[in-house]
Amino acid sequence: MWCYRGGSISTEPRINDRIRVPEVRLVGPSGEQVGIVPLAKALELAQEYDLDLVEVAASARPPVCKLMDYGKFKYESAMKAREARKNQAHTVIKEMKLRPKIDPHDYDTKKGHVVRFLKQGDKVKITIMFRGREQSRPELGYRLLQRLASDVEDLGFIESNPKQDGRNMIMVLGPHKKKTEAMAEAREAQAARKAERQGVALTDDDEAPSEDVVEVTEDAEGTVASAEAASDEADTSHEAPAEA
C-alpha cells in the first residue's frame, strides 16, 4: 500500500550525475548553444572545463542544461535575493489614539508622531476614543479628525473617511510619499550626515565633531515610544471634564 511520508520537496535544480536523461540540450559556459548531445558527452565536457552540468529547464524536451560553476551561481543568487529583501518595502499601518477633548499640548505631541509616520511612508490609523456621555457628541471626534487631516495635508491624505466603530471613530491617513521613496531619502540623508561628520573631523581639529546633533536626533526618535505612551496616559488628566 502506498503511503506518503511527507518531507520537503527540493526546489534546487539537478546537477551532474543527478541528471537522469539520455540526452540534453547543452548551453556552454558563455551562453553559446552547443546543441543536443548525449548526457555522457555533456558530463565529459563539464569535467573538461572543471564546471558543473546544471539542469536549467527540466520541462523542456530534451531538458536544457548549462555548464557553470554551481557554487558561485548559488552564492550570487543568494546575494541578489538578500539585496532584494533589503530594499523591499513593507506597508506598515501605525495607530494613534486621541480623545475628543484632548489637551492642546497632547494634540501637538500626537500630531508630531503622525507627521513622523507619514514622512517614513507609513499609513496612520487615527482612533478617537469616546467615553461616557462623549458618545452622544460624535461631531467632536469628527471635527478633531478633520483638523488633524488638515494639519498634515502636505504629507498625507485621507485614505479612509472617518467612521464610527462602536465607542471609537476611525480614520486612516495615507502618505503622499511611497515607502520606497521614503527609505531612499532616509538612506541619502544618513549618508549625507556621515559625510558631513567625516568632513568636520578632517578639517576642524579644534572643534568637536557634529555628532551631537545626530545623537540628539537619534535620542529623540528613541524616546518617541515613551513619549507616546506617556501622552496616552496623560489624555485623561489633561482633557476637559465631560459635559454633564
C-alpha positions as a printed NumPy array, in Angstrom:
array([[  0.   ,   0.   ,   0.   ],
       [  1.356,   3.416,  -0.999],
       [  1.995,   5.788,   1.866],
       [  3.148,   9.429,   1.722],
       [  5.647,  10.115,   4.466],
       [  5.801,  13.858,   3.915],
       [  9.027,  15.815,   3.713],
       [ 10.006,  18.915,   1.775],
       [ 10.295,  18.878,  -1.998],
       [ 13.651,  20.139,  -3.226],
       [ 13.469,  23.189,  -5.464],
       [ 17.137,  23.086,  -6.418],
       [ 17.995,  22.016,  -9.969],
       [ 19.548,  18.662, -10.674],
       [ 23.275,  18.767, -11.347],
       [ 25.892,  16.391, -12.745],
       [ 25.168,  12.705, -12.066],
       [ 21.732,  13.512, -10.599],
       [ 20.516,  14.224, -14.138],
       [ 18.786,  11.059, -15.403],
       [ 18.032,  11.557, -19.114],
       [ 19.706,  10.051, -22.183],
       [ 20.45 ,  13.405, -23.855],
       [ 20.306,  17.13 , -23.116],
       [ 20.259,  20.421, -24.975],
       [ 23.581,  21.864, -23.858],
       [ 24.436,  25.524, -23.302],
       [ 28.109,  26.443, -22.949],
       [ 29.666,  28.441, -20.104],
       [ 29.404,  31.713, -22.079],
       [ 25.805,  31.095, -23.122],
       [ 26.619,  29.633, -26.519],
       [ 24.328,  26.921, -27.887],
       [ 26.172,  23.608, -28.193],
       [ 23.126,  21.629, -29.274],
       [ 21.616,  18.287, -28.34 ],
       [ 24.272,  15.929, -27.008],
       [ 24.26 ,  12.645, -25.063],
       [ 24.336,  13.052, -21.3  ],
       [ 27.69 ,  11.268, -21.105],
       [ 29.205,  13.786, -23.538],
       [ 27.794,  16.723, -21.569],
       [ 29.265,  15.357, -18.321],
       [ 32.583,  14.84 , -20.071],
       [ 32.621,  18.484, -21.216],
       [ 31.727,  19.649, -17.695],
       [ 34.673,  17.721, -16.293],
       [ 36.937,  19.085, -19.023],
       [ 36.004,  22.7  , -18.196],
       [ 36.051,  21.965, -14.437],
       [ 32.435,  23.099, -14.201],
       [ 29.072,  21.638, -13.231],
       [ 26.338,  20.444, -15.554],
       [ 23.186,  22.144, -14.277],
       [ 19.651,  21.393, -15.485],
       [ 18.1  ,  24.834, -16.071],
       [ 14.898,  23.823, -17.891],
       [ 13.714,  20.403, -16.745],
       [ 10.356,  20.594, -18.555],
       [ 11.92 ,  21.037, -21.996],
       [ 12.303,  18.06 , -24.314],
       [ 15.143,  17.301, -24.091],
       [ 15.97 ,  19.156, -20.862],
       [ 18.218,  22.199, -21.176],
       [ 21.47 ,  22.03 , -19.246],
       [ 24.199,  24.6  , -18.828],
       [ 27.865,  24.394, -17.934],
       [ 28.538,  26.657, -14.927],
       [ 30.185,  26.949, -11.525],
       [ 27.138,  25.978,  -9.48 ],
       [ 28.622,  27.023,  -6.139],
       [ 29.345,  30.519,  -7.461],
       [ 25.894,  30.669,  -9.044],
       [ 24.188,  29.828,  -5.734],
       [ 26.239,  32.424,  -3.868],
       [ 25.438,  35.191,  -6.362],
       [ 21.746,  34.247,  -6.325],
       [ 21.674,  34.381,  -2.53 ],
       [ 23.321,  37.813,  -2.537],
       [ 20.8  ,  39.145,  -5.072],
       [ 17.909,  37.797,  -3.005],
       [ 19.366,  39.366,   0.135],
       [ 19.701,  42.738,  -1.589],
       [ 16.139,  42.475,  -2.878],
       [ 14.85 ,  41.783,   0.645],
       [ 16.88 ,  44.709,   1.963],
       [ 15.246,  47.104,  -0.499],
       [ 11.794,  45.586,  -0.118],
       [  9.228,  47.973,   1.304],
       [  6.607,  46.625,   3.693],
       [  3.378,  48.515,   4.145],
       [  3.01 ,  49.382,   7.819],
       [ -0.075,  50.841,   9.487],
       [  0.705,  52.834,  12.611],
       [ -2.022,  53.727,  15.09 ],
       [ -2.52 ,  56.921,  17.056],
       [ -5.259,  57.224,  19.699],
       [ -6.794,  60.535,  20.756],
       [ -9.62 ,  61.733,  22.983],
       [-12.306,  64.153,  21.713],
       [-11.337,  66.821,  24.275],
       [ -7.578,  66.364,  24.033],
       [ -5.27 ,  68.928,  25.615],
       [ -3.542,  71.252,  23.062],
       [ -0.075,  70.13 ,  24.172],
       [ -1.002,  66.447,  23.832],
       [ -2.508,  67.173,  20.428],
       [  0.741,  68.743,  19.228],
       [  2.702,  65.754,  20.531],
       [  0.48 ,  63.204,  18.815],
       [  0.418,  65.252,  15.617],
       [  4.234,  65.158,  15.668],
       [  4.124,  61.363,  15.746],
       [  1.68 ,  61.304,  12.825],
       [  3.975,  63.619,  10.849],
       [  6.926,  61.311,  11.519],
       [  4.991,  58.216,  10.446],
       [  3.832,  59.851,   7.217],
       [  7.365,  61.032,   6.437],
       [  8.504,  57.42 ,   6.781],
       [  5.921,  56.413,   4.165],
       [  3.654,  54.578,   6.63 ],
       [ -0.115,  54.737,   6.866],
       [ -1.614,  56.026,  10.1  ],
       [ -4.839,  54.831,  11.697],
       [ -6.291,  57.611,  13.843],
       [ -8.685,  56.433,  16.569],
       [-10.85 ,  58.8  ,  18.571],
       [-11.931,  57.147,  21.832],
       [-15.262,  58.234,  23.333],
       [-16.176,  57.684,  26.974],
       [-19.421,  58.118,  28.81 ],
       [-21.55 ,  60.974,  27.53 ],
       [-18.938,  61.805,  24.892],
       [-20.577,  59.096,  22.766],
       [-23.533,  61.431,  22.242],
       [-21.214,  64.043,  20.687],
       [-19.632,  62.279,  17.674],
       [-19.202,  65.651,  15.948],
       [-16.37 ,  66.416,  18.392],
       [-14.378,  63.459,  17.123],
       [-15.216,  64.218,  13.506],
       [-14.001,  67.811,  13.816],
       [-10.809,  66.67 ,  15.518],
       [-10.071,  64.193,  12.729],
       [-10.7  ,  66.818,  10.077],
       [ -8.406,  69.233,  11.907],
       [ -5.622,  66.671,  12.074],
       [ -6.019,  65.76 ,   8.399],
       [ -5.806,  69.449,   7.507],
       [ -2.681,  69.967,   9.643],
       [ -0.78 ,  67.163,   7.842],
       [ -2.27 ,  67.534,   4.347],
       [  1.166,  68.333,   2.889],
       [  2.383,  64.869,   3.97 ],
       [ -0.715,  62.669,   3.745],
       [ -4.287,  62.367,   2.602],
       [ -7.476,  60.821,   3.948],
       [ -7.451,  57.259,   2.661],
       [-10.441,  56.128,   4.729],
       [-13.014,  58.703,   5.806],
       [-13.994,  58.94 ,   9.493],
       [-16.481,  56.274,  10.529],
       [-17.984,  55.201,  13.822],
       [-16.889,  51.842,  15.208],
       [-18.623,  51.208,  18.497],
       [-17.261,  53.697,  21.037],
       [-14.479,  54.749,  18.659],
       [-14.251,  56.806,  15.493],
       [-11.592,  55.76 ,  12.992],
       [ -9.862,  57.47 ,  10.086],
       [ -6.891,  56.266,   8.017],
       [ -4.296,  58.648,   6.596],
       [ -2.144,  57.57 ,   3.676],
       [  1.267,  59.122,   2.867],
       [  1.823,  61.086,  -0.33 ],
       [  5.301,  59.572,  -0.467],
       [  5.781,  55.885,  -1.237],
       [  7.601,  53.714,   1.27 ],
       [ 10.44 ,  53.03 ,  -1.171],
       [ 10.939,  56.754,  -1.748],
       [ 10.978,  57.435,   1.984],
       [ 13.538,  54.665,   2.533],
       [ 15.75 ,  56.022,  -0.268],
       [ 15.603,  59.554,   1.146],
       [ 16.414,  58.27 ,   4.624],
       [ 19.48 ,  56.44 ,   3.296],
       [ 20.603,  59.55 ,   1.406],
       [ 20.165,  61.706,   4.489],
       [ 22.114,  59.217,   6.584],
       [ 24.931,  59.149,   4.017],
       [ 24.967,  62.957,   3.911],
       [ 25.205,  63.175,   7.706],
       [ 28.02 ,  60.632,   7.726],
       [ 29.918,  62.519,   5.027],
       [ 29.409,  65.786,   6.927],
       [ 30.738,  64.276,  10.147],
       [ 33.774,  62.898,   8.344],
       [ 34.384,  66.276,   6.702],
       [ 34.245,  68.065,  10.044],
       [ 36.595,  65.525,  11.589],
       [ 39.122,  66.054,   8.78 ],
       [ 39.002,  69.88 ,   8.655],
       [ 38.301,  71.017,  12.244],
       [ 40.887,  69.88 ,  14.747],
       [ 39.896,  72.334,  17.469],
       [ 36.147,  71.801,  17.384],
       [ 34.322,  68.637,  18.333],
       [ 32.604,  66.721,  15.501],
       [ 28.956,  67.466,  14.875],
       [ 27.864,  64.098,  16.231],
       [ 25.89 ,  65.838,  18.986],
       [ 23.222,  66.852,  16.508],
       [ 22.907,  63.306,  15.234],
       [ 22.834,  61.88 ,  18.728],
       [ 20.09 ,  64.296,  19.716],
       [ 18.076,  63.277,  16.674],
       [ 18.553,  59.589,  17.406],
       [ 17.708,  60.097,  21.089],
       [ 14.56 ,  61.99 ,  20.148],
       [ 13.476,  59.166,  17.886],
       [ 14.343,  56.651,  20.549],
       [ 12.195,  58.373,  23.154],
       [  9.17 ,  58.764,  20.922],
       [  7.683,  55.495,  22.109],
       [  7.91 ,  56.518,  25.751],
       [  6.582,  59.996,  24.987],
       [  3.677,  58.443,  23.114],
       [  2.92 ,  56.102,  25.987],
       [  3.117,  58.97 ,  28.459],
       [  0.81 ,  61.104,  26.35 ],
       [ -1.69 ,  58.226,  26.178],
       [ -1.718,  58.079,  29.961],
       [ -1.934,  61.848,  30.193],
       [ -5.025,  62.064,  27.98 ],
       [ -7.379,  61.568,  30.892],
       [ -5.635,  64.062,  33.182],
       [ -5.327,  66.823,  30.565],
       [ -8.742,  66.624,  28.933],
       [-11.613,  68.848,  29.878],
       [-14.264,  67.243,  32.083],
       [-17.152,  65.65 ,  30.263],
       [-20.277,  67.667,  29.961],
       [-22.922,  66.89 ,  32.479]])
